[in-house]
C-alpha cells in the first residue's frame, strides 16, 4: 500500500511539474503567446483573463444542455457540484485557447495538463460557451461616424461610402451520420461537408458581423437574407462583395448600394465575353479593396480549430467557437493601415 501511495504521489508531482513548465513556456513572451494562444501580447492575455475572472467567479463544467439546470451554487455559499478541480481557472483558460489556436488533440492537452481527455473536452466546452457570452456583445456594428473617422485612405480615394465588406466562409466538418444532415451540409463548391457563415469587416479589417453557421449547401443569397445582416443596413450604405452575392434587390429596398466587380458581356464582334477598359479599371479597384475580407478570413482560420476538419462532437459549440475566434482576431493590429 505504501508503494502504491508513493507512486500516486510521484505521478501527481510529475503532472504538476510538467503542467507548470508548459504553462511557463507558452506564456514566457509576446511571441510565444501569439504562437500558442493567438493573443497579441502577455499584457492582453492577463487583461482578458482578469475580465473573464471578474465577470464570473464560479463556473460549472458543461456536460450537456441540462448541465446548467441547478445554478444555486452561483448565488449562495454552496460548493460547486462535481469533482474538485485539478486546474486553476487560468490553466483552464490557457487550455481552451491552446485547443482553439492549434487544434491540439484533447488527449495530448490532457497529458500536458495532467487531466483526462474527457475533462479537457468539458473544460473547452465550458470556456468557449462562457467566452462567447462575454465577447459577442463586443463584435459591434460600428456607427457611420466611426466608420468615416477611421476610413483608410485607400477607401477614401475610390469608395468612401463603404460600410462593410462581406464574404462567406466555410468550415470543414466531419461527415454527419444521417443522410439528411449529410445533404444539408454538403458543399458542392468545397466538395466536402461544411458549415457556412456570412462575415463582414469594416474598411480597417475588423470583424463587425459574424452570422450563425448554416449548412454548406445553403446559398450566399439565402444566408444574407436570413442572417439578420440586412437589418443593420441603412440608407446610403455601400456594401462591397464579390460577384456571387446576388443581393442588389435586397439592398435597393433599403436604399443601399451593392459594390461588386462588373459582369462580362457579349462581344459585339465574334464569340466570347469581355469587359471594356472602364470596367477593367473598376474591377481592379474593387479587387484591391475586397481582398481585405479574404485576409481577415485567413486571420480567422489561423485558429486551427476552424481551418481543419471540425470534430462532430464540437458541433454544439461551433457558433461559439466562431464568435470567440472573430473577437480574438479584432485584438490584433488593423489589417488596413490609414
N, C-alpha and C positions, 0 to 999 in steps of 0.2 A: 504493500500500500504506500510505503514511503517512497519507493521508486516511481510509482505512478504519479504521486503528488509532485515529486521533483520534476518529472517530465512535463507535467501540465504547467508548472511554474516557469520552466525553461521556455516552453512554447509561447506563453504569454509575454515573457520578456523579449523573446526574439521578434514576435509580432509588433510589439511596442517600438523596438529599436528600428526595425525596417520601416514602419509607418512614419516615425519621426524623421528618419533620414530622407525618405522620399519626399515628405512634405517640405522639408528644408530645401531640397534640391529644386523643386518646382516653383518655389516662392523666393528664391535667392536673389533674383534680379528682374528688371523690367522685361528683358528679352526672354527669360525663362517663363515668366507669367504670360507673355504674349504667345509663346510657342506651345505651352502645355494647356493653358486655360482660356486663351482667346480674349484676354482683357489687356488693355494697353499698358498698364503700369501697376506696380505694387501698391502705390497710394490709392489708385482707383479700386483695386481688388479689396483692400481693407475697408475702404469707404462704402462700397456696395454691401459688403457683409455687415457692416455696422448698421446700415439702414434696414437690412432684412432682419437682423437680430433684434432691433428695436421695435419693428412693426409687430413681430410675433415672437414672444419669448418661449412658447411651447409649441412643438409640432408632433403630431401623431403620424406614425408611418402609414402611408397609403397602401391598402391591400384590397381595393375594390370599391365600387360605388357606395356600398353600405358601411365602409370602414370609418366614416366620419359621423355616424348617427349619434354616438354618445360623445358629446363635447363638454361635459360638465367639468372636466379637469381644467379647462381653459379659464373658467370663471370662479373656481374655488381652489382650495389648497389640496384637493385630491391629487394623488400621484397619477401621472400619465399611465394609461393602461399599456400592457405589453411588456416585453423583456427590457431589462436595463440596457441602456445604450453603451456600446463599446467605444463609439466615436464621439468626439465633441461636435458641436454644430458646425464649427469651422471646417473640420475634417469632412463632414458630410457635404458641405458647400463645395469644397475643392473636388471631392469625388465626383459630384454631379457635373461640374464644369469640365473635368477631365474626360468624362464619358461623352459629353456633348462635343467638345472640341476635337478629340482624336478618335472617337468611337472605339475606345479601348474595350475589349470584351469584358463582360461583367466578372467572369471567373478570375481574370488577371487583376482587375481592380480589387477584387476580394482578397487575393493573395497579398497585394501591396499594402492594403489597409488592415489586414488581419480579421476580415469578416467573411461570412458566407456569400455565395453568389446570389442567393435569394434576398439576403439583406441589402446587397448592392442595388438590386432591382427595386426594392421597396424605397430605399433612400432616394434613388434617382427619380422615381415617380413622384414622391412626396415633394422634393425640392423643385422639380420642374413645374409642377402644379402651383406651388407657392410663389415661385419667382414670376410665373406668368401672370398671376393675380396682381402682383406688385408692379410689374414692368409694363403691362398692357396699357394702362392709362397714360403712359409717357410716350407711346407711339402716336403722337398727336398729329392731327391735320392742322398745319400752321395757318395763321391768318394771312390774308393777302398783303397786309402791311409788312409782315415778317418776311414773306417771300420776296417782295420788292427790295427790302432793306439788304438782304443777303444775296441778291441775284448776281451770279458771276458775270464777268464782262463778256464771256463768250456767248451767253444767252442774251444779254442786253443788246448786242450788236445785230442779232438776227431774229430772235423770237422772245422779245421782252415780256410778253404776256403769259409765258408758260407757267402753269400752276403745278403740273405734275407730269412725270414721265412714267408710263406704265408698261408692264410686260407680265406674261405668265411664266411661272417656273414650275418644273415637275420634279418630284422626289420619287426615286425608285423604291418600291416596297416588295416584300416577299409575296409570292403568288398566293392569293387567298384560296381557301379550300373549296368554297361553294362556287358553282358555275355562275350564279348571278353576280357575286362580288367580283369574280374574275372579269366578267363582261363589263361591269361598271367602272373598273379601274384600269382596263387595258387601253394603253395609248398607242394608236397607230403611228404617231409621229416618232415616239421613242422605241416602239417595238417591245414594250415591257409594261408590267402593271405599275401604275404610278398614282400618286396624289398630285393634284394641281392647285396652285394658288395664284391669285392676282396680286401683284405687288406694285407699289408706286413709290417713287422717290421725288424729293424736292430737287430743284435745279442744282443744289450744292451736293446732292448724292445721299442724303439721309432718308431712311425709310419713313414715310408718312402714312402709308396704307399697306396693310397685310390682311388679305381676306382669309376666311376659313378655307380649309382644304376641301377639294372636290375630287371625285373620281377622274382618272386620267382621260376618259372618253368624252368628258364634257367640253364643249367649245368655249373659246375665249369670250365670244359674244354673250353666251349664256351666263358665264361667271360674272362678267361685267354688269349685266343687268340685274343679277340676283344676289350680289355680294354686299350691297349697301354702298358701293363706290359712288354711284350716280347721285345718291342723296347728299353727297358732300360738294358736288359741283355747283357753282354759282354762275350767274350771267357774266359773260366776258372772259371766262377762264379759257385757257388753251391747254389741251391735253395732247401730249406727244406720245406716239406709239408706232408700231411697225404696220406694214400693210395688212397683216392678218386680223387686225381689230376693225371689224365692220360695224362700227358703233356710231357713225356720224349722225344717224337719225335720233339716237338717244340723246346725244349732246345738243343737237339743234333744238330739241324740246326744252332744254334748259338754257338756251341761248348761249351755248358754249361752242367752242371750235375744236375740231379734231385736226391735229397736225401729223400727217403721215407722208411718206415718200410718194411721189406721183406714180400712177399705174402706167405701164406701157400701152401704146395704142397702135393700131394697124398702120403700116406704111401706106402712103398714097401711091407708091410705086412698088412693084414687086411683092414678094411674100415677107412674112415675119412681122415683128413688132419693134417699136423703137421709142425713144424719148428725144424730145428736141433739146437744144442747148440750155434753154432756161430751166427745163425740168431736170436735166442732169445736174445743174448747179444747185437746185433746191434739194435734190436727193442727197448730194454731198453735205450740204449744210445740216440737214436733219440727221444724217448718219453720224456726223461728228459729235452731235449732242446726245442722240439717243443711245450711243454706245455706253454712256454712263450708267444706265439702268442695268446693262449686262455686266458692267464692272461691279455694281452693287450686289447683283445676284451671285457673282463669283465670290465676293467677300462673304456673302451669306453661306455659300457652300463650303467655305473654308472651315466651317463647323462640320466635321466629317460625318457626324450622325445624319446629316442631311444630304451628303454627297454620295454615300454608299447606298446599300440596299437596307432600308429601314426594316428592322425585325417586326414581325406581325404582332408580337406582344407589346410593342410600343405604340400600336395604332391608337389606343385610347388617349394618349397624351401627345399625338403628332401635332395637333394645332398649337398646343402649349410650347412644344419644342421650337416651332417656327417663330412664335412670338418672342421667346427668350433670345433666340439667335439674332433676330432682327434688332432687338433692343441693344444687345451687346455690340452689334455692328455700328450702331449710332454713337457708340462711345469713342470710336476711332476718329482720326482726323478726317475732315471733309474730303470726299473724292474729287470734287471740283474746286479749284482754288479761285479766289477772287482776282 
